[in-house]
Amino acid sequence: MTPTNCMQSNPIARWHICQGSINGIAFSNEGAYLATVGKSCAGYLRVFDYSKEQLICGGKSYYGALLCCAWSMDAKYILTGGEDDLVQVWSMEDRKVVAWGEGHNSWVSGVAFDSYWSSPNSDGTGENVVYRFGSVGQDTQLLLWDLEMDEIVVPIRRCPPPGGSPTFSTGSQSSHWDSVIPVGTLQPAPSMRDVPKLSPVVAHRVHTEPLSGLVFTQECVLTVCREGHVKIWMRPGASDSQSGNSETIPSTSLKEKPLLSSKIGSSTYKQ
């Protein structure tokens, strides 16, 4: 990581983190951490402390390159998707994969947490007990997922420290693994049998062309395909202020038509 000669110039720093191209980057909500994924980085996610310019942790995909990444609003989890057709959930506390999801039939090209969705159940502590996130892929599908804390807080086999015995741990007991997984270590892909598997709660074909991204807002979900078309899908209840024929996304399914669909750059596009 090389700073430039003048801090007022752009770019202010140049980071060389792997050989080859980088497919995606994402900053945590408060800007403290930077996650990167790349095609020629051997399918690795890398997480950096941005202010210290230090590699914190990372890990390898199950197969092929990672194409996209996204942070949860509380910076506890990172989503990745890629050429293995899977969605993976990485824990910053555990510094490794804590769940993986199967549902796409082709490469996963976009992932995002839904920070506007709130779980109907709460444990009364203010902590998230369920995270909602979405993924899109080259199979033209939008998938919605629920990550429940009860699903990932299960015994996961760990490599014991030298001279120790096999130990089991949960996602909330990570601090004591700092000596086992040092800062800056890139983890290999764990066995799928040792990691909880997720299934999508919604799967819907939303475009005719491969998808390239999705964005959650308070009122809707936006999906984008590689042909440049954007579709806007209204949330349940968000269409009350819209016209009577507005289409919505029910809580468990998707309508065939979005509220709006337009080509990027078209003069007919409406906000």
C-alpha positions in Angstrom: 0.0 0.0 0.0 1.8 3.1 -1.2 0.8 6.7 -0.3 1.2 9.3 -3.0 3.6 12.1 -2.7 0.9 14.7 -2.1 -2.1 14.0 0.1 -4.1 16.6 -1.8 -3.8 14.7 -5.0 -5.9 11.9 -6.4 -5.5 9.1 -5.9 -4.3 9.7 -2.3 -3.1 6.1 -2.0 -2.4 3.1 -4.2 -2.9 -0.4 -2.7 -1.5 -3.5 -4.4 -3.4 -6.3 -2.8 -3.3 -9.2 -5.3 -2.3 -10.1 -8.8 -4.9 -9.3 -11.4 -8.3 -7.7 -11.5 -10.5 -6.7 -8.5 -14.2 -7.4 -9.1 -15.8 -5.5 -6.2 -15.1 -3.4 -3.1 -17.4 -2.4 -0.2 -16.9 -0.1 2.8 -18.5 -0.9 6.1 -21.2 1.5 7.1 -19.0 3.6 9.4 -16.1 3.4 6.9 -13.7 1.6 9.2 -13.3 -1.5 7.1 -12.9 -2.2 3.4 -13.8 -5.6 1.8 -12.5 -6.6 -1.6 -13.1 -9.5 -4.0 -11.3 -10.3 -7.2 -11.1 -12.6 -10.2 -7.3 -13.1 -10.1 -7.1 -13.1 -6.3 -7.6 -16.9 -6.2 -11.2 -16.4 -5.2 -10.4 -14.6 -2.0 -12.3 -12.1 0.1 -9.9 -9.7 1.8 -10.9 -7.4 4.7 -8.8 -4.4 5.6 -8.7 -1.9 8.4 -8.9 1.2 6.3 -7.2 3.7 8.6 -4.3 1.3 9.4 -4.1 0.0 5.9 -3.8 -3.5 7.4 -5.2 -6.8 6.2 -7.5 -8.1 9.0 -8.9 -11.4 7.6 -10.2 -13.1 4.5 -11.0 -16.4 3.0 -11.4 -18.4 -0.1 -14.5 -19.2 -2.1 -15.6 -22.8 -2.7 -14.9 -22.5 -6.4 -13.8 -19.9 -8.8 -13.7 -16.1 -8.4 -15.8 -14.0 -6.1 -17.7 -11.3 -8.0 -19.4 -9.2 -5.4 -19.5 -8.3 -1.7 -21.6 -6.3 0.8 -21.6 -5.4 4.5 -24.4 -5.6 7.0 -25.3 -2.3 8.6 -23.7 -3.2 11.9 -20.5 -4.4 10.1 -20.8 -7.8 11.8 -21.3 -9.8 8.5 -20.1 -9.7 4.9 -21.9 -11.2 2.0 -20.1 -12.6 -1.1 -21.2 -14.2 -4.3 -19.3 -15.5 -7.3 -18.6 -18.2 -9.8 -19.5 -21.1 -7.4 -23.2 -20.1 -7.7 -23.4 -19.7 -3.9 -24.0 -16.9 -1.5 -21.6 -16.9 1.5 -21.9 -15.1 4.9 -18.7 -14.2 6.5 -18.4 -13.2 10.2 -16.1 -10.4 11.3 -16.1 -11.9 14.8 -15.2 -15.4 13.6 -13.1 -14.2 10.7 -14.6 -17.0 8.5 -17.7 -18.3 6.7 -20.6 -19.0 9.1 -23.3 -19.8 6.5 -23.7 -20.5 2.8 -26.7 -20.4 0.6 -27.7 -22.4 -2.4 -30.4 -21.3 -4.9 -28.9 -19.7 -8.0 -28.3 -21.7 -11.1 -25.5 -19.5 -12.4 -22.9 -17.0 -11.2 -24.0 -14.6 -8.4 -23.4 -11.1 -9.6 -24.9 -8.9 -6.8 -25.6 -9.2 -3.1 -27.0 -6.7 -0.6 -28.3 -6.6 3.0 -31.8 -5.1 3.4 -31.1 -2.5 6.1 -34.7 -1.2 6.0 -36.3 -4.6 6.8 -37.0 -5.3 10.5 -37.5 -8.7 11.9 -41.1 -9.4 13.3 -39.4 -11.0 16.3 -37.1 -9.4 18.7 -35.1 -10.6 21.7 -35.6 -7.3 23.5 -31.9 -6.5 23.6 -31.8 -4.4 20.5 -29.6 -6.9 18.7 -30.6 -8.2 15.3 -31.9 -11.7 15.5 -32.7 -12.0 11.8 -30.9 -10.3 8.9 -32.7 -10.1 5.5 -30.5 -10.0 2.4 -30.9 -10.4 -1.4 -28.9 -11.7 -4.3 -29.1 -11.6 -8.1 -27.4 -13.7 -10.7 -26.8 -14.5 -14.3 -29.7 -16.9 -14.0 -31.9 -13.7 -14.1 -33.3 -14.5 -10.6 -33.7 -12.3 -7.5 -33.4 -14.4 -4.3 -34.3 -13.1 -0.8 -32.8 -14.8 2.2 -33.2 -14.7 6.0 -30.2 -15.2 8.2 -31.4 -16.2 11.6 -28.9 -16.1 14.5 -30.3 -19.4 15.7 -29.3 -21.1 12.5 -25.6 -20.1 12.6 -25.1 -20.4 16.3 -24.4 -24.1 16.1 -21.2 -26.1 16.9 -18.7 -25.6 14.2 -15.5 -27.7 14.2 -12.4 -25.7 14.7 -8.7 -26.6 14.3 -7.4 -26.9 17.9 -4.4 -25.0 19.0 -1.1 -26.8 19.2 -1.3 -29.4 22.0 -5.0 -28.8 22.5 -8.0 -30.9 21.9 -10.8 -30.4 19.4 -13.1 -27.6 20.6 -16.5 -26.3 19.5 -17.5 -22.7 19.5 -20.4 -20.4 18.5 -20.3 -17.2 16.5 -20.5 -15.2 19.7 -17.4 -16.7 21.2 -14.7 -15.5 18.8 -12.4 -13.4 20.9 -10.7 -16.4 22.3 -9.9 -17.6 18.8 -7.6 -14.7 18.1 -4.6 -16.8 18.9 -5.9 -19.6 16.6 -6.8 -17.3 13.7 -4.2 -14.5 13.7 -4.9 -11.1 12.2 -4.2 -11.1 8.5 -4.8 -14.8 8.0 -6.6 -15.9 4.8 -8.7 -18.9 5.6 -9.3 -21.8 3.2 -12.9 -22.7 2.3 -14.3 -24.8 5.1 -16.1 -28.1 4.5 -19.7 -27.5 3.6 -20.7 -30.1 6.1 -19.3 -28.0 8.9 -21.2 -24.8 7.9 -24.9 -24.2 8.2 -26.7 -24.1 4.8 -29.4 -21.5 4.0 -32.3 -21.7 1.6 -33.9 -18.7 -0.1 -37.4 -17.6 1.2 -38.2 -16.0 -2.2 -36.9 -16.9 -5.7 -38.2 -15.0 -8.7 -37.1 -14.5 -12.3 -37.2 -10.7 -12.6 -35.5 -10.0 -15.9 -34.9 -11.8 -19.2 -31.1 -10.9 -19.3 -28.4 -11.7 -16.7 -28.6 -9.4 -13.6 -25.8 -7.2 -12.5 -27.0 -5.6 -9.2 -29.7 -4.8 -6.7 -30.4 -2.0 -4.3 -32.7 -1.9 -1.3 -34.5 1.4 -0.4 -37.1 2.1 2.2 -40.0 1.8 -0.3 -38.7 -0.6 -2.9 -36.1 -2.9 -4.4 -34.2 -2.0 -7.5 -32.8 -4.7 -9.9 -30.5 -4.0 -12.8 -29.7 -6.2 -15.8 -26.7 -6.2 -18.1 -28.7 -4.7 -20.9 -29.1 -1.5 -18.8 -32.7 -2.0 -17.7 -33.7 -1.0 -14.2 -36.9 -2.4 -12.5 -38.4 -1.0 -9.3 -40.3 -3.4 -7.1 -42.5 -1.9 -4.4 -42.5 -3.2 -0.9 -45.7 -4.4 0.8 -47.6 -1.3 2.1 -45.3 1.1 0.2 -47.7 1.2 -2.7 -50.5 2.8 -0.5 -49.4 6.2 -1.7 -49.0 5.1 -5.3 -51.8 4.6 -7.8 -54.2 1.7 -7.4 -52.6 -0.4 -10.2 -49.1 -0.2 -8.7 -47.4 -3.6 -8.4 -45.7 -4.6 -5.1 -43.5 -7.2 -3.6 -45.6 -9.3 -1.2 -43.7 -10.6 1.9 -43.4 -14.1 0.5 -43.6 -13.7 -3.3 -43.1 -11.4 -6.2 -45.5 -10.0 -8.7 -44.7 -10.6 -12.4 -44.4 -6.9 -13.2 -42.6 -4.1 -11.3 -43.9 -0.7 -10.7 -41.4 0.9 -13.1 -39.1 -0.5 -15.7 -36.8 1.6 -17.9 -33.5 1.8 -19.8 -30.7 3.7 -18.1 -30.4 7.1 -19.7 -34.0 7.0 -21.1 -35.9 10.3 -20.8 -39.0 8.4 -19.7 -37.4 7.1 -16.4 -39.2 8.4 -13.3 -37.8 8.6 -9.8 
